[in-house]
Every structure is written in C-alpha cells, then in structure tokens.
Amino acid sequence: MHDHPDTPQPEPGASGPDVPEPAALLPEEGRQGAGHDVALERVRTVMGWYRHEITQERYTGTNTARLRELMDGLRECVADQQALEEAGPEEAARIAVLYQDRYAALTSEE
C-alpha cells in the first residue's frame, strides 16, 4: 500500500501519538527482568520449604533449637526477598544461584 506523497510519514520508531514507547513505560531503574523473576521464585521455594518444616516441627514440638534455626532461615529469606526489590541484575543473579544451591542443600538432608 502506498501513501499519498503529501501524507506526513511517522518518524522511525514512532508508535503513534496515543501509544507510549515501551521504554517510556517504566524508568530504567524500575525495570526488572527475568533474572529477578527467577531469583524471586527460588527465594519463595526455599521459604516454602522452611514454612513446611516449621509447621512439622511445631506439630511434633520436640526440638526447639531446630525450630529456632528454621525460623532464622525463614527470616533470611524474607530479608533477601525484600532486597530483591532494589537489586540490580548482578545481585538478582547472585541471589538466584545462592537459593538454587540452598534449596539443593536443604532437600538433600531429608
């Protein structure tokens, strides 16, 4: 389809007057990508493990020292989950690897 020669042509990369450019939707520092999603998923997986173990330990009520350790571990997860809100890509990647290893270690003890 050919436009009439007098029809104004949009600027390259322009998406129209009412549609903002994708890059304009979020400020650069507020954008979080797949790395953050992976890290958050892994932190939440470990948190779930701790919650399950805490529930089991409370049910049996036999080892208060282990219950304290589990609660401390869950607190660390919460702190890391909060840190992810401000983390850059490198920190998110570090947390993702840390929690992948942590989950593997926790589940290998079972």
Phi, psi and omega in degrees: 000133182250135176277154175296142184300336180271356180284126179297139180263139179294153176295145176304131179087354180285141181246011177111163185289334184258357184245113180290153174296144180306321181294339182276352184289325180227145173293153184306315183287345180268354182279129177235135185252201184299328179299320177293320180297317179296314180298316180297319178298318181291321177298316180295325177297315179293321177300319178298320178298313180298317180299318178298313181295322178297317178299315180298317182293322177294324180295315181280325176061027186262335188230092183291330178295317178295321178299318177297317178299317179296318179296319177297318178298319178295320178298320177299319179298316180298317179297317179291324177298318178293322179296329179297335180298329182250358187288143172279179182300322181293317179293321178298319179295320179297316180294321179300315180293317179303315183282334173296314179293321181296316179296318179299318180292317181295318183281340178283341179283343184288000000 
